[in-house]
Each structure stands twice: as structure tokens, then as C-alpha cells.
Amino acid sequence: MKDSAIIVSGGMDSITLLYDHHDDIALAISFNYGSNHNSRELPFASLHCQRLNIPHITIDLDFMHRYFESSLLQGADAIPEGHYEDSNMLSTVVPFRNGIMLSIAVGIAESHGLRRVFIANHGGDHAIYPDCRRQFIDAMTAATQAGTYAKVEIAAPYTDISKADIARIGKRIGIDYAETWSCYKGGDTHCGKCGTCVERIEALRDAGITDTTPYAL
């Protein structure tokens, strides 16, 4: 019996999680918060949900674009180039983004009689994103279980593994990662230079996957 919702962006991690646990997922939830790459990610989220016959909804969070400070919300030119571990990538943090999305997703889950919400944060996010770390996930799970009659829990199975490990899961499942989006600049093709592009290239390489993604290098 399907008892879970999932937050799905259209990127490598959430699409892998979608396929990895599709037997449990009754509803997929995407968020349009005005990031540079939302318009490139969301069609992939819709595509994969249609293939798996999973109902999919998109929630508009335009207030984040208007009131939050992050280079992720300020256009392609604001996105720094380099590795995730570089200090300049701190500008891409959208404050408490996962907390906001999880809160909404948990409310929707309980409204639909679901007891769990999947999210695809992973170990490589920890360097700069505090709302991707184990401490945050544990605290949010405690809050959502305390704050819902259904005791909805947060399921974050990739929290302690790398993006390459996620890619290995996708390789086993048979996911075509060309049908996912990573680039924070959100152009016509992946830039190949921003933190998410660099991480994507490294993960696919380390997982032994031929990368067919077009890059504007």
C-alpha cells in the first residue's frame, strides 16, 4: 500500500529517489520558488511522474523569490563557478528552503492520509546546506511527528551517502540522467562549471556512467 509523498525537483537525486521508492509513493510534490533553474527542472519531474503513473502537483512559492536572499534566485550571472566545497558557493543557499518545503509537504501528506515524506538530500550537500544535514532531518522528523495526528515522518535515505552513490543506484535501476537537470544557471544547456554541474560530472564519472548531458563548456 502506497503511504508516502515525495518532494521531487527534477534533478538527479530526487528522480533517483522517485524510482528507488516508487512502490511506496502515492503523491509527488514539486515547488516553484523562482530559482534560476526551476523552469528546466520541473518538466523532468512531471515527465518521470507520468511514466511511473504517480500523481504530481506543483506548489508555487513565489514569495521566496521576492523576499529571500540567494544567488540561486538572482539570475544566471549571480551563480558562482567552482566546486560545492568552495566558500563562494555559500551564496547559493536559500535560507531554510528544505524546512519550508517539508512543512508544506507534511501538511499535504497528512491531508491525503499519508504517513511519510521522502526527500533526496545527500552527504555531498552537507558542506554548505545546513537544512540537508542529519541533525536537521532528525529535528524536522521530531517536529513533524509531534505536530501531526498521523505522526508523519521524514524519510531521507540518502542523507549519509554521496551523489556518486546515488548515481550508482540510478545505474542499477536504469535511469537516463540526461533526462534530469542540475545546472544552477538554468540556461539552454548545463554550463558545466557551477557547483551542481561539477558535482554531476564527478558523480556520473565515479559511478561509471557515460555522461550524455550536453555542456556549454
C-alpha positions in Angstrom: 0.0 0.0 0.0 1.4 3.4 -1.0 1.8 5.5 2.1 4.2 8.2 1.1 4.7 11.6 -0.6 8.0 12.7 -2.1 9.5 16.1 -2.8 10.7 15.9 -6.4 12.6 18.7 -8.2 13.6 17.0 -11.5 17.3 16.8 -10.5 19.4 13.6 -10.3 18.9 12.9 -6.6 15.1 13.3 -6.4 14.5 11.4 -9.6 16.6 8.6 -8.4 14.7 8.5 -5.1 11.4 8.6 -7.1 12.3 5.4 -9.0 14.0 3.8 -6.0 10.9 4.0 -3.8 8.1 4.4 -6.4 6.2 1.4 -4.9 5.7 3.4 -1.7 4.9 6.8 -3.3 1.3 7.9 -3.7 2.0 11.6 -4.4 4.9 13.7 -5.8 5.2 17.3 -4.9 7.3 19.9 -6.7 7.9 23.5 -5.7 8.4 26.5 -7.9 10.2 29.0 -5.8 11.6 31.2 -8.6 15.1 29.7 -8.8 17.1 30.2 -12.0 16.6 26.5 -12.9 13.1 25.8 -11.8 11.8 26.0 -15.4 14.3 23.5 -16.5 13.8 21.0 -13.6 10.1 20.9 -13.3 9.3 19.4 -16.7 11.6 16.5 -15.9 9.8 16.0 -12.6 6.5 15.9 -14.5 7.9 13.5 -17.1 9.1 10.9 -14.7 5.9 11.0 -12.6 3.8 10.5 -15.7 6.0 7.5 -16.6 5.5 6.0 -13.2 1.8 6.9 -13.0 2.4 8.9 -9.8 0.1 11.9 -9.3 2.2 15.1 -9.4 1.4 18.6 -8.1 3.5 21.8 -8.2 3.2 24.4 -5.4 4.0 28.0 -6.2 6.3 29.6 -3.6 6.9 32.9 -5.4 7.3 34.8 -2.1 10.7 33.1 -1.7 11.9 34.8 -4.9 10.7 38.1 -3.7 11.9 38.1 -0.1 14.8 35.7 0.2 18.4 36.4 -0.5 20.3 33.8 -2.6 22.2 33.9 -5.8 20.0 30.9 -6.8 17.2 33.5 -7.1 19.1 36.3 -8.8 19.7 35.1 -12.4 22.4 33.1 -14.1 25.1 35.7 -13.8 24.9 35.6 -10.0 25.8 31.9 -9.8 29.5 31.4 -8.9 31.6 28.8 -10.6 33.5 26.1 -8.8 33.1 23.1 -6.5 30.5 22.8 -3.8 33.2 22.8 -1.2 34.4 26.2 -2.3 33.3 29.1 0.1 31.9 31.1 -2.8 29.1 28.5 -3.2 27.6 29.7 0.1 25.8 32.3 -2.0 23.6 29.6 -3.4 22.0 28.8 -0.1 18.3 29.5 0.0 17.6 30.0 3.7 15.6 27.2 5.3 14.3 26.1 1.9 14.0 22.4 2.8 12.3 23.3 6.1 9.6 25.3 4.2 9.1 22.6 1.6 9.0 19.8 4.1 6.5 21.7 6.3 4.1 22.1 3.3 4.7 18.6 2.1 4.0 17.1 5.5 0.7 19.1 5.7 -0.3 17.8 2.3 0.7 14.2 3.2 -1.4 14.2 6.3 -4.3 15.7 4.4 -4.1 12.7 1.9 -3.8 10.1 4.7 -0.1 9.6 4.1 2.4 8.9 6.8 5.8 9.7 5.3 7.5 12.3 3.1 10.6 11.4 1.1 13.4 14.0 0.4 16.6 13.4 -1.5 19.2 15.4 0.4 22.6 13.6 0.4 26.0 13.7 2.0 27.6 16.0 -0.5 25.1 18.7 0.4 26.3 18.9 3.9 29.3 21.2 3.2 27.2 24.3 2.7 23.5 23.5 3.2 22.5 23.2 6.9 19.0 22.0 6.0 20.4 18.9 4.3 22.3 17.6 7.3 21.4 14.7 9.6 20.8 17.0 12.6 18.2 18.9 10.6 16.5 15.9 9.3 16.2 14.3 12.7 14.9 17.6 14.2 12.3 18.0 11.4 11.2 14.4 11.9 10.7 15.0 15.6 8.7 18.2 14.8 6.5 16.6 12.2 5.7 13.6 14.3 4.9 15.9 17.3 2.9 18.2 15.1 0.7 15.8 13.2 -2.0 13.4 14.4 -0.7 10.9 11.8 2.9 11.3 13.2 4.2 11.9 9.7 7.9 11.1 9.4 10.6 12.5 7.1 12.4 9.8 5.1 15.8 10.9 3.9 17.6 7.6 2.9 20.4 9.4 1.0 21.5 11.7 3.9 24.7 9.8 4.6 25.7 8.8 1.1 27.4 10.6 -1.8 26.0 11.8 -5.1 28.1 9.1 -6.8 26.4 6.5 -4.6 23.1 7.9 -5.7 24.2 7.6 -9.4 25.2 4.0 -8.8 21.6 3.3 -7.5 20.3 5.0 -10.7 22.6 3.0 -12.8 21.2 -0.2 -11.3 17.7 1.0 -11.9 18.4 2.1 -15.4 17.8 5.9 -15.1 18.8 8.0 -18.1 20.3 11.0 -16.3 20.2 13.1 -19.5 16.5 13.4 -18.5 17.3 15.3 -15.3 18.5 18.8 -14.7 21.3 20.0 -12.4 22.7 23.4 -13.5 22.0 26.3 -11.2 22.3 28.8 -14.1 19.3 27.3 -15.8 20.4 28.1 -19.4 19.6 26.2 -22.5 22.3 23.6 -21.6 24.2 22.7 -18.5 27.0 25.2 -18.0 29.5 22.6 -16.8 31.2 25.0 -14.4 28.8 25.7 -11.5 28.8 23.6 -8.3 26.0 21.4 -9.3 27.4 20.8 -12.8 30.8 19.9 -11.4 29.2 17.6 -8.8 27.1 16.0 -11.5 30.0 15.4 -13.8 32.1 13.8 -11.0 29.2 11.6 -9.7 28.4 10.2 -13.1 32.1 9.6 -13.8 32.7 7.9 -10.4 29.6 5.7 -10.9 30.9 4.6 -14.3 28.0 6.2 -16.2 28.6 7.6 -19.7 27.6 11.2 -19.4 25.4 12.2 -22.4 24.5 15.6 -20.9 25.2 18.5 -23.3 27.5 21.0 -21.5 28.3 24.6 -22.7 32.0 24.3 -21.7 
